[in-house]
Amino acid sequence: MAALFGSRVRRLRTAAGLTQAELGRKTHVVSTRITQIERASGAKPTLELARALDAALGADNLLVELWPYVYREAFPDWSRAFIELSERAESINQYAAHVVPGLLQTEAYARAVLSLDVLLCNEQQLEERVEARLGRQERLRSPDRPHLWVVLDEAVLRRPVGGRAVMREQLARLLDAANGHHIRLQVLPFDQGGHEAMGGSLTILTLPDGSVAAYTEGADYGRLIEETADVTRYKAIYDRLRAAALPPFMSLDMIRSAMEGNYRGANVPSRSERRRVAQEQLQQSGGRRLRGSGGGDRNPRHRPRP
């Protein structure tokens, strides 16, 4: 795809009567960068550069539309099918076991995470993957952005990937992201013990046609699940994780505590306290009482007078 992108740039540049140096000036890059793109020999173009090339060459969004296929080449084969589906998904539900999901990572955090790949070839490949990961985040700012619900394992907050400064910036990003109406965050605390998704991360994708896919991922593997029966089982696992996690407002308090450097002293509410708060929320929203919470309307003191 990088070669196809490069050949299109060369053909459009030639048709426009521009030299590589002239196109470079129009797009604010050196001429050797244009040479690399046309020969598919250097770092893949960023989305910003693809847009600049498209505008300078009057390509009517051809290059911008090709760009997603180019940047996917920066990811391992086993993750590309998942990326293609996630770009079309109307809702994305994720459980993150070890690190912040890519859609919510800062640049410094993404670089720190991706640099840990033992199969990474060189610095150029690292930068390509960082650019590709940040490029995927564009969809969260687009009109057709998906609804994103993320359950973070407490380990994600406790492990300062990239150092304390990088981690603090990343946690601040999570708090900022949670202000959006289309993003919800929860934290699954350690005191919940073991669960069925401990081996890695889990994502549930709901597509515009109503179909659903699941994706499980570890350090160096990924598996896309599309069989209905298997997807149903993974959806049930995700629902149990979400139910066991702290309510969103408690989760944000825990993230704030971690951001302030209190990595081991966060005040994690007890199970009984979480149950009490959940019941209060249900009552405030007009919901029914939880089972075993005291009998509800059977107590005549709560009945309205005739």
C-alpha positions as a Python dict, from the first residue, in 0.01 Angstrom:
ca = {
    (1, 'M'): (0, 0, 0),
    (2, 'A'): (290, 236, 66),
    (3, 'A'): (414, 167, -287),
    (4, 'L'): (67, 234, -431),
    (5, 'F'): (43, 559, -234),
    (6, 'G'): (385, 664, -361),
    (7, 'S'): (303, 588, -723),
    (8, 'R'): (-15, 798, -697),
    (9, 'V'): (181, 1089, -554),
    (10, 'R'): (437, 1063, -836),
    (11, 'R'): (169, 1044, -1105),
    (12, 'L'): (-23, 1341, -963),
    (13, 'R'): (297, 1544, -920),
    (14, 'T'): (403, 1477, -1278),
    (15, 'A'): (58, 1568, -1410),
    (16, 'A'): (75, 1895, -1214),
    (17, 'G'): (415, 1975, -1364),
    (18, 'L'): (585, 1996, -1025),
    (19, 'T'): (933, 1884, -925),
    (20, 'Q'): (987, 1702, -598),
    (21, 'A'): (1146, 2016, -453),
    (22, 'E'): (845, 2228, -557),
    (23, 'L'): (600, 1982, -405),
    (24, 'G'): (812, 1972, -91),
    (25, 'R'): (788, 2349, -54),
    (26, 'K'): (412, 2339, -100),
    (27, 'T'): (377, 2077, 173),
    (28, 'H'): (652, 2213, 402),
    (29, 'V'): (883, 1911, 381),
    (30, 'V'): (1225, 1863, 221),
    (31, 'S'): (1244, 1720, -131),
    (32, 'T'): (1407, 1400, -4),
    (33, 'R'): (1091, 1330, 195),
    (34, 'I'): (888, 1341, -128),
    (35, 'T'): (1144, 1105, -284),
    (36, 'Q'): (1104, 862, 7),
    (37, 'I'): (725, 868, -23),
    (38, 'E'): (727, 809, -397),
    (39, 'R'): (973, 520, -361),
    (40, 'A'): (805, 382, -45),
    (41, 'S'): (1154, 370, 103),
    (42, 'G'): (1125, 581, 418),
    (43, 'A'): (887, 643, 702),
    (44, 'K'): (523, 625, 603),
    (45, 'P'): (349, 962, 557),
    (46, 'T'): (152, 1102, 847),
    (47, 'L'): (-216, 1185, 806),
    (48, 'E'): (-125, 1555, 819),
    (49, 'L'): (121, 1513, 531),
    (50, 'A'): (-130, 1306, 332),
    (51, 'R'): (-379, 1591, 364),
    (52, 'A'): (-117, 1846, 258),
    (53, 'L'): (-19, 1639, -45),
    (54, 'D'): (-384, 1590, -138),
    (55, 'A'): (-448, 1966, -125),
    (56, 'A'): (-129, 2061, -311),
    (57, 'L'): (-195, 1810, -590),
    (58, 'G'): (-573, 1862, -613),
    (59, 'A'): (-627, 1491, -555),
    (60, 'D'): (-989, 1527, -436),
    (61, 'N'): (-922, 1325, -117),
    (62, 'L'): (-771, 1030, -305),
    (63, 'L'): (-452, 1033, -97),
    (64, 'V'): (-640, 1087, 229),
    (65, 'E'): (-861, 789, 151),
    (66, 'L'): (-556, 573, 74),
    (67, 'W'): (-373, 673, 390),
    (68, 'P'): (-552, 437, 637),
    (69, 'Y'): (-443, 139, 428),
    (70, 'V'): (-86, 266, 433),
    (71, 'Y'): (-64, 315, 808),
    (72, 'R'): (-211, -27, 885),
    (73, 'E'): (109, -176, 750),
    (74, 'A'): (281, -40, 1062),
    (75, 'F'): (84, -293, 1272),
    (76, 'P'): (140, -670, 1296),
    (77, 'D'): (-65, -887, 1060),
    (78, 'W'): (-279, -1030, 1339),
    (79, 'S'): (-410, -688, 1445),
    (80, 'R'): (-502, -543, 1105),
    (81, 'A'): (-839, -716, 1071),
    (82, 'F'): (-933, -586, 1416),
    (83, 'I'): (-826, -233, 1322),
    (84, 'E'): (-1038, -243, 1006),
    (85, 'L'): (-1346, -344, 1206),
    (86, 'S'): (-1283, -95, 1486),
    (87, 'E'): (-1273, 190, 1233),
    (88, 'R'): (-1632, 106, 1137),
    (89, 'A'): (-1765, 14, 1481),
    (90, 'E'): (-2050, 215, 1634),
    (91, 'S'): (-1953, 109, 1985),
    (92, 'I'): (-1627, -20, 2131),
    (93, 'N'): (-1624, -190, 2472),
    (94, 'Q'): (-1276, -268, 2603),
    (95, 'Y'): (-1118, -433, 2904),
    (96, 'A'): (-752, -331, 2940),
    (97, 'A'): (-547, -568, 3154),
    (98, 'H'): (-201, -414, 3141),
    (99, 'V'): (-183, -79, 2957),
    (100, 'V'): (-411, 208, 2858),
    (101, 'P'): (-591, 125, 2529),
    (102, 'G'): (-433, 276, 2218),
    (103, 'L'): (-731, 503, 2147),
    (104, 'L'): (-666, 689, 2474),
    (105, 'Q'): (-285, 689, 2485),
    (106, 'T'): (-73, 1003, 2486),
    (107, 'E'): (217, 1019, 2243),
    (108, 'A'): (479, 972, 2516),
    (109, 'Y'): (292, 678, 2670),
    (110, 'A'): (238, 516, 2329),
    (111, 'R'): (609, 547, 2251),
    (112, 'A'): (700, 393, 2586),
    (113, 'V'): (462, 100, 2534),
    (114, 'L'): (557, 32, 2172),
    (115, 'S'): (930, 55, 2245),
    (116, 'L'): (896, -256, 2466),
    (117, 'D'): (822, -479, 2165),
    (118, 'V'): (1109, -728, 2145),
    (119, 'L'): (1050, -767, 1770),
    (120, 'L'): (1092, -395, 1701),
    (121, 'C'): (1349, -351, 1425),
    (122, 'N'): (1465, 8, 1459),
    (123, 'E'): (1376, 363, 1562),
    (124, 'Q'): (1206, 431, 1229),
    (125, 'Q'): (966, 142, 1277),
    (126, 'L'): (890, 265, 1628),
    (127, 'E'): (803, 612, 1499),
    (128, 'E'): (583, 462, 1226),
    (129, 'R'): (389, 266, 1484),
    (130, 'V'): (353, 567, 1712),
    (131, 'E'): (220, 777, 1423),
    (132, 'A'): (-17, 499, 1324),
    (133, 'R'): (-151, 461, 1677),
    (134, 'L'): (-207, 834, 1719),
    (135, 'G'): (-368, 842, 1374),
    (136, 'R'): (-632, 594, 1490),
    (137, 'Q'): (-738, 842, 1757),
    (138, 'E'): (-864, 1082, 1488),
    (139, 'R'): (-1190, 889, 1481),
    (140, 'L'): (-1269, 986, 1841),
    (141, 'R'): (-1281, 1347, 1720),
    (142, 'S'): (-1487, 1280, 1408),
    (143, 'P'): (-1866, 1322, 1369),
    (144, 'D'): (-1912, 942, 1342),
    (145, 'R'): (-1707, 870, 1654),
    (146, 'P'): (-1798, 547, 1833),
    (147, 'H'): (-1928, 511, 2186),
    (148, 'L'): (-1626, 397, 2387),
    (149, 'W'): (-1660, 216, 2721),
    (150, 'V'): (-1331, 113, 2883),
    (151, 'V'): (-1275, -98, 3193),
    (152, 'L'): (-919, -50, 3319),
    (153, 'D'): (-762, -307, 3545),
    (154, 'E'): (-614, -140, 3853),
    (155, 'A'): (-273, -263, 3732),
    (156, 'V'): (-297, -14, 3444),
    (157, 'L'): (-299, 273, 3695),
    (158, 'R'): (-31, 131, 3924),
    (159, 'R'): (239, 58, 3667),
    (160, 'P'): (419, 385, 3573),
    (161, 'V'): (497, 303, 3211),
    (162, 'G'): (755, 547, 3078),
    (163, 'G'): (819, 695, 3423),
    (164, 'R'): (617, 907, 3662),
    (165, 'A'): (596, 1217, 3441),
    (166, 'V'): (472, 1019, 3140),
    (167, 'M'): (224, 832, 3358),
    (168, 'R'): (90, 1147, 3519),
    (169, 'E'): (27, 1298, 3175),
    (170, 'Q'): (-145, 977, 3066),
    (171, 'L'): (-374, 968, 3368),
    (172, 'A'): (-463, 1333, 3312),
    (173, 'R'): (-556, 1240, 2956),
    (174, 'L'): (-791, 971, 3086),
    (175, 'L'): (-965, 1219, 3315),
    (176, 'D'): (-1002, 1464, 3029),
    (177, 'A'): (-1136, 1195, 2794),
    (178, 'A'): (-1398, 1094, 3050),
    (179, 'N'): (-1555, 1439, 3017),
    (180, 'G'): (-1682, 1345, 2671),
    (181, 'H'): (-2036, 1210, 2650),
    (182, 'H'): (-1923, 929, 2419),
    (183, 'I'): (-1653, 791, 2654),
    (184, 'R'): (-1703, 605, 2984),
    (185, 'L'): (-1426, 476, 3210),
    (186, 'Q'): (-1434, 226, 3495),
    (187, 'V'): (-1159, 73, 3708),
    (188, 'L'): (-1160, -293, 3811),
    (189, 'P'): (-987, -299, 4153),
    (190, 'F'): (-751, -571, 4270),
    (191, 'D'): (-988, -676, 4549),
    (192, 'Q'): (-1223, -831, 4293),
    (193, 'G'): (-979, -1119, 4261),
    (194, 'G'): (-950, -1345, 3959),
    (195, 'H'): (-1169, -1331, 3652),
    (196, 'E'): (-1207, -1487, 3307),
    (197, 'A'): (-1016, -1220, 3112),
    (198, 'M'): (-697, -1217, 3320),
    (199, 'G'): (-485, -1355, 3034),
    (200, 'G'): (-506, -1039, 2824),
    (201, 'S'): (-721, -757, 2696),
    (202, 'L'): (-1072, -797, 2555),
    (203, 'T'): (-1264, -580, 2307),
    (204, 'I'): (-1625, -608, 2192),
    (205, 'L'): (-1711, -428, 1866),
    (206, 'T'): (-2066, -351, 1753),
    (207, 'L'): (-2087, -265, 1382),
    (208, 'P'): (-2345, -49, 1197),
    (209, 'D'): (-2528, -357, 1064),
    (210, 'G'): (-2580, -485, 1419),
    (211, 'S'): (-2319, -759, 1398),
    (212, 'V'): (-2079, -801, 1688),
    (213, 'A'): (-1718, -922, 1701),
    (214, 'A'): (-1482, -990, 1990),
    (215, 'Y'): (-1106, -951, 1998),
    (216, 'T'): (-862, -1087, 2255),
    (217, 'E'): (-502, -970, 2265),
    (218, 'G'): (-180, -1043, 2452),
    (219, 'A'): (176, -914, 2425),
    (220, 'D'): (248, -1083, 2091),
    (221, 'Y'): (-78, -1234, 1972),
    (222, 'G'): (-431, -1136, 1880),
    (223, 'R'): (-746, -1330, 1795),
    (224, 'L'): (-1057, -1199, 1623),
    (225, 'I'): (-1376, -1391, 1715),
    (226, 'E'): (-1682, -1361, 1490),
    (227, 'E'): (-1874, -1686, 1553),
    (228, 'T'): (-2203, -1587, 1719),
    (229, 'A'): (-2186, -1841, 2003),
    (230, 'D'): (-1828, -1749, 2093),
    (231, 'V'): (-1899, -1375, 2073),
    (232, 'T'): (-2196, -1419, 2308),
    (233, 'R'): (-1970, -1583, 2565),
    (234, 'Y'): (-1716, -1301, 2544),
    (235, 'K'): (-1991, -1040, 2573),
    (236, 'A'): (-2107, -1209, 2893),
    (237, 'I'): (-1750, -1200, 3028),
    (238, 'Y'): (-1726, -829, 2950),
    (239, 'D'): (-2061, -758, 3117),
    (240, 'R'): (-1941, -933, 3433),
    (241, 'L'): (-1620, -727, 3432),
    (242, 'R'): (-1818, -406, 3394),
    (243, 'A'): (-2051, -505, 3678),
    (244, 'A'): (-1757, -586, 3908),
    (245, 'A'): (-1574, -260, 3833),
    (246, 'L'): (-1612, 60, 4034),
    (247, 'P'): (-1889, 298, 3924),
    (248, 'P'): (-1759, 566, 3684),
    (249, 'F'): (-1739, 849, 3942),
    (250, 'M'): (-1550, 628, 4191),
    (251, 'S'): (-1323, 516, 3908),
    (252, 'L'): (-1232, 876, 3825),
    (253, 'D'): (-1151, 938, 4192),
    (254, 'M'): (-915, 642, 4183),
    (255, 'I'): (-747, 770, 3867),
    (256, 'R'): (-701, 1111, 4031),
    (257, 'S'): (-542, 947, 4332),
    (258, 'A'): (-296, 760, 4110),
    (259, 'M'): (-219, 1077, 3917),
    (260, 'E'): (-129, 1252, 4242),
    (261, 'G'): (135, 986, 4302),
    (262, 'N'): (-50, 787, 4569),
    (263, 'Y'): (12, 459, 4387),
    (264, 'R'): (-55, 232, 4682),
    (265, 'G'): (-281, 447, 4898),
    (266, 'A'): (-590, 496, 4685),
    (267, 'N'): (-905, 468, 4891),
    (268, 'V'): (-1078, 175, 4723),
    (269, 'P'): (-1435, 148, 4858),
    (270, 'S'): (-1536, -182, 5012),
    (271, 'R'): (-1780, -411, 4833),
    (272, 'S'): (-2059, -317, 5076),
    (273, 'E'): (-1989, 53, 5015),
    (274, 'R'): (-2000, 1, 4638),
    (275, 'R'): (-2330, -186, 4674),
    (276, 'R'): (-2474, 96, 4884),
    (277, 'V'): (-2372, 361, 4632),
    (278, 'A'): (-2507, 156, 4340),
    (279, 'Q'): (-2841, 120, 4522),
    (280, 'E'): (-2858, 494, 4587),
    (281, 'Q'): (-2794, 562, 4220),
    (282, 'L'): (-3075, 330, 4121),
    (283, 'Q'): (-3315, 497, 4364),
    (284, 'Q'): (-3220, 844, 4246),
    (285, 'S'): (-3284, 745, 3886),
    (286, 'G'): (-3616, 584, 3969),
    (287, 'G'): (-3481, 230, 3947),
    (288, 'R'): (-3584, -61, 4163),
    (289, 'R'): (-3404, -156, 4482),
    (290, 'L'): (-3142, -428, 4462),
    (291, 'R'): (-3251, -771, 4580),
    (292, 'G'): (-3212, -822, 4952),
    (293, 'S'): (-3196, -450, 5021),
    (294, 'G'): (-3473, -435, 5275),
    (295, 'G'): (-3809, -529, 5127),
    (296, 'G'): (-3902, -211, 4945),
    (297, 'D'): (-4278, -139, 4933),
    (298, 'R'): (-4361, -423, 5169),
    (299, 'N'): (-4284, -188, 5457),
    (300, 'P'): (-4610, 6, 5522),
    (301, 'R'): (-4412, 307, 5643),
    (302, 'H'): (-4306, 370, 5281),
    (303, 'R'): (-4658, 344, 5140),
    (304, 'P'): (-4826, 670, 5043),
    (305, 'R'): (-5133, 760, 5246),
    (306, 'P'): (-5466, 694, 5067),
}
